[in-house]
Amino acid sequence: MGSTPSPHGTDRRDPYLRIHAVNVYVRDQDRSLRFYVDQLGFDLAFDARLQSGERWVAVSPPDGTAVLALIAPDPDSPQYKLIGRATQVVFVTEDVTAKFREWSKRGVRFRHTPRLRRVKYERAAAATASSATTATAPSMPAEQPPVWGGVFTRFEDVDRNSFALVSFDEVSHAVEEQRRATAGKLEAERRATQELEIAKQVQARLFPQAAPAMRTLEYAGMCIQARAVGGDYYDFLNLGHERLGLVIGDIAGKGIAAALLMANLQANLRSQCAIALDQPQRLLRSVNQLFYENTHESAFATLFFADYDDRARRLRYVNCGHLSALLLRSDSTLERLASTCTVLGVFKEWDCVVEECGLFPGDTLVLYTDGVTESFSESGEEFGEPRLIEALRRHCELNAQGLLQALVDEVQRFNPHEQHDDITVIVGKCGG
């Protein structure tokens, strides 16, 4: 928005300003309220009892933002004498005759039937321009001022307060233009909603649709998005030779932009995952290069990539700037699989370190995104890693799917209101 010089010589932004309410004095608020709502088709805008004991009631026409405040003044007050008089309120419609017929059928009293008037007018801007060129322009026939048709009538409420009901050709044109603009906006919003729903369905197909069978590892994953689409990513990759890829990632940002980057990352990983069997560093270097070359300079992703060997119960992993995975051993000791390299997509020259650990029967592995630990309660308290560990210990006897659901339920109970970030969790339990 532009700034407007103030009377004191300093610039300021124009504050928002509109008409909010017009007072209409009535004898009985309930009776008047029924008239305006039932007979005129107005909406109830407000009905409340103030601290003073006074009741404040307001109604509004179906269109526009101004409201009529229905005030019942004290019989001894000067305002009481204003009841039953002609108000200065003018209602405008594109078809006075149609409104006259509609309201007459509902028992609304009109002073007279709609009357047509012709109104000549001259726009101020045109008049100014005309006077400025009179001295230099050759004599030309004077242009006739435009004529607009107008239809007028007056109606009364139950207290004989009267109001004007009018329509002008120019107003009708403006109303129609506004209606077309509103219809266009609604259609654009409908298309955007439809396209967003399609994007949601497409992204849902990017998450794993099947889980490769493992003899010694039971596992499950879940992503609950804060918006229709989001930037969290998890995957289960069949690497062959009884090897399973467990992947969880978090794209910087939210919404459509993050979802597109998530799809880019997922495509890079899936198209090259065969390399991971023997050379996980080469796979991730390639993914980083493609992500770096095909995204904006501010885009990046954290990623935890793990290769589980079903025969050896061995886990090789690379943590690219992601939150530490939690490994709860069967003897209740806890290990954190911390970051082994920096995030993806920021640096052209990038490398990583592969770490390795063994899993044993009864061990539980949990991978998660920051939507879990950075969920906030009503008081502004963060869920945090300690609560997640506590929940993990409390529910560790459940199977993988049950534990996954229990952890997500704990987070959602902690923050039962609007979710501000995607919540993504993978749980793996090593069996015998």
Disulfide bonds with the S-S distance in Angstrom:
none
